[in-house]
Amino acid sequence: MEKYHKTDVAPIERENERDETYQGDNPQIDSTRTNDNYHIIKRDMSYTEFINDRIKSLDLKTKPRKDAVIMNSFVISSDGKFFEGLSTSEQKEFFTDSVKFFADKYGEENIISAIVHMDKTTPHLHLNIIPVVDGRLCSKALYDKKKLSILQTEFHEAVGIKYGLERGIIGSTAHHLATAELKAKKIIEAAEKRAAEIDEQTRIQKQEYDKTAITLDGMKGEKAKLQTEIDDLAGLKSDMKSAADEPIPMFGKNEVIKSLRAENVKLKYELDIKNKDNGSLFKLLQENKEREEKYGTAYRAVKDILAVYLAEFLSLLQKSRDKKSLKPTSFKSSRSDKGVM
């Protein structure tokens, strides 16, 4: 049994008369089942209005004190096993009999509301009563410790025995302890759930960090690889220029032969690069080929020459490979063309 003052009534009413939109701090409430709650007694006015009207009808000589207890609340229930053995109609009959017991003892006109909650773990009845005795408000006179013990015995004899319930241990606080333990359990479960969520968020963030670190390391390695490729291409350009400046070995126009030698060195470098089995290097070489526009004309000219002078090109290619051991000697002919022996 709980005692409430004037300022406590409205919050209790909101909790008792809740619908599925109720936002309370009780983790035991399952809002998906709130529509299953039902009344045994329901007034057509608010709790406060009903209480004020009832107190006004008492015609008291003095107004109740501001700290007066104007509402006492009882919770009628049992364990889950008890309700599992009852049908829906039998459960309702049990709660109806409970309300009748209190109405007979304290007067139905003093019952503010009687509502059954089905949206928690176990069905239970909230019974709210105005503590009227001998035409006056006096919660203490009705519900002191001794009278509450007698009330429990009387309720067992009038209702409990009919439904096979045993009398609770006199002076036991088991119900209050069970409720407190359940609330504590819910709080712990909520805390553990939040801790698990934080752990998961931390794990995801660490994965993202590790991915970033791997990406940065990969970028560093790629940068070093590209630098090597750039150095190779710089060497290629240098060798191409050196080859183009060597004495004309044989036949043809000067520019054509220079281009042929430059292309020979270029092909040698391309072959070396391909042997490295490096896809990104080959791609860079292809891009570099497009950028080296000044060698484009020579490249097309060499293709035309190869179509006509394939045998001569193969011979020239062999000589170019052996250029370090062969030192060609230039001379002047009687003709305007130049050549080597």
Residue pairs with C-beta under 8 A, 6 or more apart in sequence:
1 72
1 73
1 74
1 143
1 148
2 72
2 73
3 69
3 71
3 72
3 139
3 143
4 12
4 69
4 70
4 71
4 72
4 73
5 66
5 67
5 68
5 69
5 70
6 48
6 66
6 68
6 70
8 71
9 47
9 48
9 51
9 70
9 71
10 46
10 47
10 48
12 47
12 71
12 73
12 128
13 46
13 47
13 48
13 113
14 22
14 24
15 22
15 24
15 26
16 113
16 115
16 126
16 128
17 113
17 115
18 24
18 29
18 34
18 37
19 34
19 35
20 31
20 32
20 34
20 35
21 31
22 29
22 31
22 34
26 183
27 183
27 186
27 187
27 190
28 120
28 121
28 182
28 183
28 186
29 119
29 120
30 119
30 120
31 119
32 119
33 118
33 119
34 119
36 118
36 119
37 115
37 116
37 117
37 118
37 119
38 92
38 115
38 116
38 118
39 113
39 114
39 115
39 116
40 95
40 96
40 99
40 114
40 115
40 116
40 125
41 99
41 103
41 108
41 111
41 113
41 114
42 113
42 114
42 115
43 50
43 112
43 113
45 53
47 71
47 112
47 113
47 128
50 112
51 70
51 71
51 112
51 130
54 109
54 110
54 130
54 132
55 64
55 70
55 130
55 137
58 132
58 135
58 136
58 137
60 136
60 137
64 70
64 137
68 137
69 131
69 137
69 139
69 140
70 130
70 131
70 137
71 112
71 128
71 129
71 130
71 131
72 128
72 129
72 130
72 131
72 139
72 142
72 143
73 126
73 127
73 128
73 129
74 102
74 125
74 126
74 127
74 129
75 124
75 125
75 126
75 127
75 175
76 95
76 98
76 124
76 125
76 127
77 122
77 123
77 124
77 125
78 122
78 165
79 122
80 121
80 122
82 163
82 165
83 91
83 122
83 123
86 94
86 163
91 123
92 116
94 159
94 163
95 114
95 116
95 123
95 125
97 158
97 159
97 162
98 125
98 127
98 155
98 159
99 111
99 114
99 125
99 127
101 154
101 155
101 158
101 159
102 111
102 127
102 129
103 111
105 151
105 154
106 129
106 132
106 142
107 132
110 129
110 130
110 131
110 132
111 127
111 128
111 129
111 130
112 128
112 129
112 130
113 126
113 127
113 128
114 125
114 126
114 127
114 128
115 125
115 126
116 123
116 124
116 125
116 126
117 123
117 124
117 125
117 126
121 182
130 137
131 137
131 138
131 139
131 141
131 142
131 143
132 138
133 141
133 142
143 151
149 170
149 171
152 167
152 168
152 170
153 167
156 165
156 166
156 167
156 168
159 165
160 166
160 167
168 174
222 280
225 278
225 280
225 281
226 280
226 284
229 278
229 280
229 281
229 284
229 285
232 269
232 273
232 281
233 284
233 285
233 288
235 269
236 265
236 266
236 269
237 292
239 265
239 269
240 262
240 265
240 266
240 295
241 262
243 258
243 261
243 262
243 264
243 265
243 320
244 258
244 259
244 261
244 262
245 258
246 261
246 323
246 328
247 328
247 330
247 340
248 254
248 257
248 258
248 330
248 338
248 339
248 340
249 257
249 316
249 319
249 328
249 339
249 340
250 257
250 312
250 316
250 339
250 340
251 257
251 312
251 337
251 339
252 305
254 338
255 298
255 301
256 301
256 302
256 305
258 298
259 295
259 297
259 298
259 299
259 301
259 302
260 302
260 305
260 313
260 316
261 316
261 320
262 295
262 298
263 295
263 298
263 299
263 302
264 316
264 317
264 320
265 320
266 295
270 285
273 281
273 282
273 285
274 282
305 313
306 313
319 326
328 340
328 341
329 340
329 341
330 338
330 340
331 339
331 340
331 341
332 338
333 339
